[in-house]
Amino acid sequence: MHELLTKLLSLLFLGLAAGAYSQTQDSYEYQSEFVWGINKNTAGGLIGGFMFKKSRKLSDRMLETFGLEIMNVKHPQELRFNSYATGNFFILGKSNYLYTFRLQYGRDFILFKKAPQQGVEIKAVFAAGPSLGLVAPYYVEYSVDNNGFLTLRKQYDLSIPIERIWGTGRLFEGLGQSDVIFGGNLKAALNFEMGDIKSSVTGFEAGFLLDAYTQSIEFIPTAKKYSVFPTLYLTVFYGTRK
């Protein structure tokens, strides 16, 4: 987490320095944009999830935004473990996934405008909205005999001997058995657009997001349950502008 914070701060300082230069150049105008991106955050895995955002200008310095984020939220104590039998990995003790769908409405405030084909456009980003969480069972494949000729898949529980676990279940297995929970989210961030083509958008967004639900979620039966998830995140995005 410390390494991610250091990288985020470095990127923010570099973007601000570039933005200070770009404001001295002739800027160009646009009325709307659509972007999508890949997210990395402190409560997710290698890829935290995906974001989609539609924006339209309300004034010269302010945009109205509508966003959707689809994320896989993890417990801070999750530990990858390799199967003794196959070498495949699984999460030791994990019983549930949390997939979250965040709807967001907000405002982007343009701090520095981008000059044509150079510089950086920097925005302050604020958004909030409802969250819908799917608590899905975490399946593992395990051997029911010592020889490993017969395997079954079911939601992981501590009654399954660790030496008999072969790996995780199939992708999205158990999703149809999910429980639905409701909550809300809010975020604050800085957005850096660095593309050199007027009609396209390329850049990154770094900031803080808080996700909270109406009930605590059991990821690992033997670990603490959480209902609030504060995270730092970095999203690399692409899109179009007109």
C-alpha positions, -999 to +999 in steps of 0.1 A: +000+000+000+029+024+008+044+017-027+010+025-043+007+058-023+043+068-034+034+062-071+002+081-068+019+111-053+046+111-079+021+110-107+001+138-092+031+161-089+042+153-125+006+161-137+004+194-118+037+205-132+026+197-168-007+214-162+010+246-151+027+247-184-003+239-205-024+267-191-002+292-209-010+277-243-041+283-265-068+258-254-094+240-275-130+235-266-152+203-264-188+197-251-189+160-241-167+129-237-171+092-230-143+072-214-137+037-201-109+025-180-091-003-160-089+002-123-062-008-097-071-002-061-060-011-026-091-033-020-088-053-053-065-077-071-041-072-100-071-057-118-096-041-095-123-037-121-136-014-149-151+021-151-173+039-176-181+076-175-201+100-197-195+137-192-210+169-206-200+205-201-222+227-180-199+257-182-164+266-194-149+250-162-174+224-150-187+191-164-217+170-153-208+133-150-226+099-150-205+069-141-206+031-136-179+011-119-178-027-118-154-040-092-143-071-073-137-062-036-114-083-015-108-087+022-075-072+034-065-106+049-070-127+018-040-150+012-032-169-020-023-205-014-010-232-038-026-266-038-005-294-026-020-317-052-019-295-084-001-263-076-031-243-086-039-213-064-069-206-042-077-182-014-072-198+020-103-197+041-123-175+017-161-183+015-175-153-005-168-129-032-181-093-033-188-079-067-200-043-066-217-021-092-214+016-084-235+042-100-221+077-097-233+112-104-209+141-100-190+171-112-156+175-128-139+209-123-113+219-149-082+232-131-059+235-161-070+234-197-051+214-223-035+231-253-039+216-287-015+186-291+004+193-260+002+197-222-022+181-197-058+189-189-063+185-151-097+181-134-108+178-098-133+149-097-162+146-072-189+119-074-213+099-053-241+074-058-257+041-048-238+008-047-252-027-054-232-056-041-234-092-050-221-115-023-214-147-043-201-180-028-165-188-034-162-223-049-132-246-047-125-280-064-115-307-040-108-345-040-132-367-021-108-396-018-071-399-012-063-410-048-079-379-064-099-399-089-131-381-079-134-343-074-163-321-065-168-284-064-186-265-036-185-233-015-153-233+005-157-241+042-133-253+068-145-289+067-126-294+035-091-306+043-065-282+029-045-310+014-074-322-007-081-288-024-072-288-061-079-251-068-108-226-073-140-235-090-151-224-125-152-187-135-183-170-120-195-203-105-221-197-079-229-162-092-266-173-095-267-180-057-256-144-048-272-124-021-279-087-030-269-059-006-273-022-010-250+007-001-235+039-013-202+053-025-184+086-029-150+096-044-127+125-048-098+124-073-076+142-097-080+134-134-051+139-159-059+138-197-027+136-218-038+126-253-024+146-282-054+140-305-083+164-301-111+139-306-096+112-283-090+110-246-061+092-229-050+096-193-053+084-157-073+093-126-059+089-090-079+094-058-098+081-029-131+062-028-153+051+001-178+022-004-203+015+024-231-011+027-261-017+050-246-048+065-212-064+072-199-089+046-184-122+055-155-129+032-136-153+055-155-169+084-126-166+108-117-130+099-133-097+108-164-086+088-165-052+071-193-030+058-171+000+049-143-001+024-120+030+021-096+026-009-070+045-029-072+039-066-056+045-100-075+042-132-060+043-167-087+054-192-093+059-229-122+074-248-136+100-272-144+137-270-164+160-291 
